[in-house]
Amino acid sequence: MNTFSRRSILTGLLAFSAMAAPGVRAWAQPHPLYGGNEGELMGRDPALFPPPESPIDFPIEPADLDAIPEKYHRQIVGYEGFEEPGTIIVDPAQRFLHLVLENGSALRYGVGVGRQGFAWSGDATIQMKRRWPRWIPPEEMTFRDAKAAAWSNGMPGGPENPLGARALYLFSNGEDTLYRIHGTNEPASIGKAMSSGCIRMLNEDVADLFERVPKGTKVIVLGAEI
């Protein structure tokens, strides 16, 4: 059995300390997949926004796991750290997300990491959870991307939505970090660094995690460089 250790966490936290200036918390900036405060996006009509999550819970089409390296398949691994069971640990550098379980074990998921997945690190909690969440592209993206422009007032949640089947929204000290753990309609991106987004999981994996963790769950995002 593979083992995930406290040393791995400390290494990531040291990287975070080196990236952030003393006394300054590393906050993410508005970015190409999520934007900022959805209600304050310029040039939009909030009245036209689709619902925050789809009223239809679409069936999830399983990914072809043969196309994804085995180490990124969902699996139980050993855990030698001190975090409480139920804690999520995101390791962008290794492309893993761990959910700490009882008895010295953790459930490990493979993830894909967008550029914004490297932009924030620290401790947070899950404050929102959405099934088949909407996507509202930021204004600058609508100027350069015809597909994004077509959804300037928001793309409803569903199988074609880039946020996938589920999304977990991370907050720290009551503020939105703009950091998301979400699904993907591009299964081949798992285990890779991508140009946009934060932490993407297979739709069946993010749905599994969604059912395991309640709002208020502690999330530790380890530091990493692009």
Long-range contacts (C-beta under 8 A, 24 or more apart in sequence): 1-76, 1-77, 1-78, 2-75, 2-77, 2-78, 2-108, 3-77, 3-78, 3-79, 3-80, 4-77, 4-78, 4-79, 4-80, 4-81, 4-89, 4-96, 4-98, 4-106, 4-108, 5-79, 5-80, 5-81, 6-80, 6-81, 6-82, 8-81, 8-91, 8-94, 8-222, 9-81, 9-83, 9-89, 9-220, 9-222, 11-222, 12-91, 12-93, 12-121, 12-222, 12-223, 12-224, 13-222, 13-223, 14-223, 15-93, 15-121, 15-222, 15-223, 15-224, 15-225, 16-121, 16-122, 16-222, 16-223, 17-223, 18-223, 19-121, 19-223, 19-225, 25-122, 25-172, 26-119, 26-120, 26-121, 26-122, 27-120, 27-175, 27-177, 27-178, 28-116, 28-119, 28-120, 28-177, 28-178, 28-179, 29-119, 29-178, 30-138, 30-178, 31-115, 31-116, 31-119, 31-138, 31-178, 31-196, 32-116, 32-137, 32-138, 32-140, 32-141, 32-196, 33-114, 33-116, 33-135, 33-137, 33-162, 33-163, 33-180, 33-196, 33-197, 33-198, 34-116, 34-138, 34-178, 34-180, 34-198, 35-136, 35-137, 35-138, 35-139, 36-138, 36-178, 37-176, 38-136, 41-136, 41-138, 41-139, 42-139, 43-139, 43-152, 44-136, 44-139, 44-152, 44-153, 44-154, 45-153, 48-153, 48-154, 49-134, 49-136, 49-153, 49-154, 50-134, 50-154, 50-155, 50-156, 50-157, 51-134, 51-156, 51-157, 52-130, 52-133, 52-134, 53-130, 53-131, 53-132, 53-133, 53-134, 53-157, 54-131, 54-132, 54-133, 54-134, 54-156, 54-157, 54-158, 56-132, 56-158, 57-131, 57-132, 58-132, 58-158, 58-159, 58-165, 60-165, 60-203, 60-204, 60-207, 61-159, 61-203, 62-204, 63-187, 63-190, 63-202, 63-203, 63-204, 64-187, 67-187, 67-188, 68-110, 68-187, 68-188, 68-190, 68-191, 68-202, 69-110, 69-191, 71-110, 71-191, 72-96, 72-109, 72-110, 72-111, 72-190, 72-191, 73-110, 74-107, 74-108, 74-109, 74-110, 74-202, 74-205, 74-208, 75-107, 75-108, 76-101, 76-105, 76-106, 76-107, 76-108, 77-105, 77-106, 77-107, 77-108, 78-104, 78-105, 78-106, 79-104, 79-105, 79-106, 80-104, 83-218, 83-220, 84-218, 86-213, 86-217, 86-218, 87-217, 87-218, 87-219, 87-220, 88-126, 88-181, 88-209, 88-213, 88-217, 88-218, 88-219, 88-220, 89-219, 89-220, 89-222, 90-181, 90-199, 90-219, 90-220, 90-221, 90-222, 91-222, 91-224, 92-117, 92-118, 92-121, 92-199, 92-221, 92-222, 92-224, 93-222, 93-224, 93-225, 95-190, 95-191, 95-192, 97-181, 97-199, 97-201, 97-209, 99-209, 99-212, 99-213, 107-212, 109-201, 109-202, 109-205, 109-209, 110-190, 110-191, 110-201, 110-202, 110-205, 111-190, 111-191, 111-199, 111-200, 111-201, 112-184, 112-186, 112-189, 112-190, 112-191, 112-192, 112-193, 112-194, 112-197, 112-199, 112-200, 112-201, 113-192, 113-193, 113-194, 113-198, 113-199, 113-200, 113-224, 114-193, 114-194, 114-195, 114-196, 114-197, 114-198, 114-199, 114-200, 115-193, 115-194, 115-195, 115-196, 115-197, 115-226, 116-178, 116-179, 116-196, 116-197, 116-198, 117-179, 117-197, 117-198, 117-199, 118-224, 118-225, 118-226, 120-177, 120-178, 120-179, 120-221, 121-221, 121-222, 121-223, 121-224, 122-172, 122-177, 122-220, 122-221, 123-172, 123-218, 123-219, 123-220, 123-221, 124-170, 124-171, 124-172, 124-177, 124-179, 124-218, 124-219, 124-221, 125-170, 125-171, 125-172, 125-215, 125-216, 125-217, 125-218, 125-219, 126-168, 126-169, 126-170, 126-171, 126-213, 126-214, 126-215, 126-216, 126-217, 126-219, 127-169, 127-170, 127-171, 127-176, 127-215, 127-216, 128-167, 128-168, 128-169, 128-171, 128-215, 129-166, 129-167, 129-168, 129-169, 129-210, 129-215, 130-157, 130-166, 130-167, 130-169, 131-157, 131-165, 131-166, 131-210, 132-157, 132-158, 132-161, 132-165, 132-166, 133-157, 133-161, 133-163, 133-166, 133-167, 133-182, 134-161, 134-163, 135-161, 135-162, 135-163, 159-185, 160-185, 161-185, 162-186, 162-197, 164-200, 164-201, 164-203, 164-206, 165-203, 165-204, 165-206, 165-207, 166-203, 166-206, 166-207, 166-209, 166-210, 167-206, 168-206, 168-209, 168-210, 168-213, 168-219, 170-219, 170-221, 179-221, 181-206, 181-209, 181-219, 182-206, 183-207, 193-226
